[in-house]
Amino acid sequence: MRTVATGLVLIMVVTLGLSGCATIEENPKTAVGTGVGAAGGALLGGLIGRSTTGVVVGGLLGALAGGAIGHYMDRQDRTAAQAKAQTGYQPSQGTLVRVERVQAEPAAISPGGTVNLGATYSVLTPNPNQTVSVNETREVRHDGVLVANPTTAFARPNGTFTSALPVALPASAARGTYEVTTTVTVGDRSSRGIATFVVR
């Protein structure tokens, strides 16, 4: 029974990821509004959807089961040249992945609300024109127990990016502090950051 339920969650999340990409591509402003619901906030305010994003896989488990993952949003903050100058990157370093900031907005939320899981990071390779496969994984834990693990896989050019994944909490979401570990991976290179939010 648990396997069937997990499968249904995965199907739901994959469907949301696919439909979100199409909607954002057609009408970015509408997609932002419908994707974040009443949450809004500074993080999503300046984000737009990318038609190049892949499918969101993973699910909401335990204390967050019954919630939903909304439309993936992101923007490119710096070009390859700008990111190289900002980080001091040298081609001899090979592939560079650097998470600069992660955040969860709002920092305090009620059950049934939406929290936006955001990250800003740079990806650089010796060939500045190269496009690489990037995985963004957001692991959410409550009292040390994994309750969400959505991963987004897609292709990115060199540069610095900010992305966010809205998660609508179920009305039954357990109260307390949730820790979000966001890991960005390119091949065998990865970087991570941690943020928290409180369900009150």
N, C-alpha and C positions, 0 to 999 in steps of 0.2 A: 504493500500500500504506500509506504514511504517513497519507494522508487517511482511509482506512478505519479505521486504528487510532485516529486522533484522534476520529473519529465514535463509535467504540465507547466510548472513555473518556468522552465527553460524555454518551452515553446512560446509562452506569453512574452518573455523578455526578448527573444529573437524577433518575434512579430513586431513588438514595439520598436525595436531598433531599426528594422527594415522600413516600417511605415514612417518613422520619424525622419529618416534620411530623405525619402521622397518628398514629404511635406515641406521640409526645410528648403530643399532645392527649389521647389515651386514658389514658395512664399516665405522668406526668412522671418519677416516681422510677425506674421500670423503664427508661425511655428514656435517662436519664442514665447508668445503669449499663451498658447495652448499647452506648451510643454512644461512651463513652470507653474501654471495655475496661479494661485493667489500669493505664492512665495515671493516672486520678484527678487529684489535685492541688488546690491551693487555688482555682485559677481556676474550675474547673468545679463545685467543691463547692457553691456557692450559686446556681448557674444553673438555670433551669427553661426548658422549651420553650414557644414561643409558637405558637398555632395560626394566627396571622396571617402567619407567615413565608412567603416565596415559594420559588421553585425555586433551588437552587444550580447555577450554570452555570460552565463553565470546566473545567479538568482538571489532571492531574498529568503532567508532561512530563519528558523526559530523565532526570536523576538520580533522580527520584521516580516515574517511570512504573512501574506495577504496584502502587502503593500504593492507598489508598482514603480518601475523605472521609466522615467520620461525621456523626452527627446535629447539626444546628445548634442551639445553645443560647443563650438570652439572658434578661435580666431588666431591668426598669425600676428604676433607682436613685433617680431624683428625678422628681417631678411637674413640670408646666410652671412652676408658681409657684416651686418650689424651685430648678429649674434657672435660672430668670430671676434669682433672688436671688443664686445662687452665681456666675453669670457677669457680673452687672451689665448684663445685656442691656436695650437700649432698642428699642422698635418701629421707630424711625427707622433702625436698622441693617439693616432688611430681614430676609431669611432668614439665620440664623446656624447654621453647622456648625462644631463645635469638637471635635477629637480630644484627649482629655485624657491618655490613656495607651494604649499598646499593649504586649503582652507575648507571649512564647512560653514555655510551660511543658511539660515541664522545660527548663531552659536547656541541658542536656547530655543526649543520648539515644543509644541504640545503634540500629543498623539493625534494622528490624522493630518498633520501638517506636512510640508515639503521641505527637505533639506537639500541644498545644492553642494555637491562634492566637487571642488575645483582644484586645479593644479596648473602651475606655470613651469615650463621646462624648456631646455634647449637640446637640440639634436644636431651634431656636426660630424662630418666625415671628411677624409682627405680630399675627396672629389666634391667640391661645393655644389655641383649640379646633380649629385646622386639623390635618388629617392629611396628611402629605406622602410622596411616593415617595422611598425611600432606597436607594442602592446601597452595599454594603460590598464592596470589592475587596481581596483579599489576594494580593499578588504576592511570590512566594518566589524568591530568586535564589541560586545556588551558583556561586562564582567569577565573578559578574557575568552568568551565564546564567540566563534565566527557566526555572524548573522546576515552577512551579505558579501558577495564576491564577484561583482560584475567586472568583466574585462572587455575592452574595446580594442579590436585589431584592425589596422588600416595602414596605408602608405603615407609617408610624409617627406617633403623636401627638407633640406637643411634650414634651420632657423629656430626661433623661439616661439612657443605656442602657449596659449591659455585655453584650458578646456574645462567643462563642467558637466556633471551628470545629475539631474534632479531625481531624488528618490522620495516618493510619496509614502509616508509612514502609515501603517494601518492604525485604526482607532484603538487597537489592542496593544500597540507598541509598549514594551516594558519601559518604565521610567528609569532614569539614571544616566550615567556618562557613557557615550559611545566613542570609541577610538577608531579613526580612519587612517589606514596605512595605504598610501598611493605609491605604486611602483611603476616606473616607466622602463621598458626593456626594449633594446635593439640588439638582436643577436645574443652575444654573451655578455653584453654590457647592460647595467641597470643602475638606477638611482631611485631613492625613495624619500618620502617625507611623511610626517604624521600630523594630523589635526584631530580635534575633538568637538563634539556637540553634545548637548544635554537635552534629554526628553524629560519634561517636568510635569 
